[in-house]
Amino acid sequence: MAVKITWLGHASFKIEGEEGLTIYLDPWKIKAKDEADLIFISHSHYDHLSPDDVNRIQGKATTILVPTDGVGKLRGEVRAVKPGDSLSLKGINVRAVPAYNLNKPYHPKENGWVGYFFEVETISIYHAGDTDFVPEMNDLKPSVALLPIGGTYTMDVENALAAVEAIKPRMIIPMHFGDIVGTLNDAKRFAEKCPVEVRILGKGESISVK
């Protein structure tokens, strides 16, 4: 079975399974109304936790996962997560993976912010969140890794290339470029050097992964 992955810009993605499950990751600058089954938010910075954008895609049955410090900013069925948590939601298993900076002040480890590792119809997906290359990435082995490569607040190209060796994904979709920090040229430079298949998506562009 196939999973459709759409990059919505920055760190925002829409994931759709053939059986109808719809997941949004860090929704930001969402242009159209929709109804998500699940919304995963990595941390509470405005470009990742945007209540207005969540409202555009939130239905009565939508479940939202968000680190503890973001719970009070959202309404509806909201569940707090912390690094290391594992949950089963609407037929899929989800694990919260630590996401933090090592030598930058922007995403301290003590904040308890996360990335997400989950599986949709046999396709495993890792959304790294805003992070440097950290030890907790070792041997995740997802089908698809959604990795920040823009630098400043997250991994830059070289740091992301080192992370690839540890994560061991089958495919990578670069993110966290083209808005605020990072450029398309950064993504292209990453793709040229990466030993794993890289798919650079334009905003709103989708791929089908089997």
N, C-alpha and C positions, 0 to 999 in steps of 0.2 A: 504494500500500500504506500501511497505517496503523501508527503506533507508539504504544504505550500508555505514558503517563508517570504514575507514581504518586508523590506526595509522601509521604514517611514521617516528616516532621517535621524541623525545623531545616534542615540542608543535605543531608539524606539523600533519595535518590530511587531508584526502580526503573524501569528502561526495558526494555520488551519489544517485540521485533519480531514481525511476523506469521509469520516463518519460524523462530521459536523461540529467537532469541538473547535472553539475559537479562543485563542490566548493572545493577550497583548502584554508586551514587555516595555516597561518605562514609557508609557504613552505620553507624547509631547508634540504639540502643534498638530493635533489630529484635525483633519479637515472635514470629515464626514461622520455623521452619527452612525453608531453601530451598537451591537449588543454582544459583549464578550461573555464567555463562560467563566474565564479566569483572567485576572490581571495580576501580574507580578511586578512589584516595584523594588528596585535595588537599594535605594537610599533616599534621603529626604531633601536633597538639593532640588531647586526649582525646576531644573531641566530634566528631572527624572520622576519626581513626585509633583504632578500638576493636577490639583483637584478639578479644575475646569475641564481638562482633557479627559480625566477619569469619568466625569459626569457625561461626556458625549458618548461613551461606550459602555456605560454601566446600566444593566437591567436589574429587575427585581431578583433574579437568581444568580447574579454575578458574585463570585467570591474573589476577594482581593487579598493578596499576601504582601506584607510590607514590614520592614523592621520596626521595632517597638516605638522609636521616636517619631514615626510617621502616622501612627494609628489614629491619633486625635484629629488629623487633618482630613480624614475621609469618613464617609458614612456608609451604611449598609452592612453587608457581611464582610467584615474586615478581620483578618487574622494576623497577629503579630508573629514574626519569625526572627530567629537569631541564627548565627552561623552554626552549622552542624545539624540543624533541625531536618527531619525527614517527615513528609506528610503524604497521604493518599487523598487526592481530590478529584472527583468527577472522572474516575477511571484511570488517572495517571498518578505516577509516583514523582514527587518533587523533593529535591534536596537543596538546602540553602548552603552555598559555599562561601567561605569568608572572602571579602573583597576589601582591600585596604592598600594604603601607600606605605612604602618602606622608608623613603627619604624625602617625602613631601608632607606638608601639613594638612592637605585638603581632605583626606579620607582616613582618619586615624583608626587603627585596629579596634581601639576601645569603644568606638561608636557602634560596633556590631552590625555593620552594613554588609550586604551580601551580593552574590551572583546566584544564578539558579541553574541546576542540572535537572532535566526532566525528560521523559520519553513520551512521544506521541506516535502511536501505531508503529512501534519497533524502531523509530528514528529518535535517537537520543540527541538532545540539544543542550549546549552549555552557553548561557548568557553570562559573561564574566562580570558585569557591572563595572563600576569605576574602580580600577585596581591597577597595581603594579604586578609584575610576575612574582607570585608568592608561593611558598612551599605546598600549600593546600591544593594547588593545581595538578600536582604530580599524578599521572596515570588515571586521569578522568576518562580518557578515551571516548569522547562523544562522536556521534556521526557528524555533527556540525558544531563548530565553536564560533560564537559571535564575540569577537575580540576587539577591544579598544586599541587604536594604534596612533591616536592624534597627539600624544604627549601632553606636557604641562600638568594636567590633572590626573593622567592615567599613564599606562604604558606608551612609550614611543615605539617606532618601528623596530629598533634593535632589541628592546626589552620584550616586545611581543614575539619576535622571532625566537628568543630564548624560551619563552613560555610555550611556544608550539612544540618544542622538543620534549617538554615535560607533559603537556596535556595529551599529545598523541591523537589529535582529531583526524577524521577522514577528510573533512572539508572545513574551510574557514571563510566566514563572511566578515570583513572588517567593518568596524563601526567607530563612533565618536570622532568623526572627521566631517568637514564641510559645514559645520555650524559651531560657532564659539571658538573651537580650536581644531587644528588638523586640516589637511587639504586632500584633494583627490590625488595629488602627486605623492603624498605620503602613502596612501593606499596602494598606488601603483608600484611604489618602491618596495613596499612590503611584499606584494605579490611576486615581484621579480626575484626576490631573495628567498622566498618561502619554499621549503621542500614539499609542502602539502598543497593540494588543490585549493586555490583561492578564487572566490567569486565576488567581484566588486559590483555591488548593486547601485543603481541610481535611486533617488528618492521615489518611492512608490513602485519600484520594480520588484518583481517576484521571481522565485525559482521553485521548481518542484524537486523534492529530494526523495528518492526511493531507497 
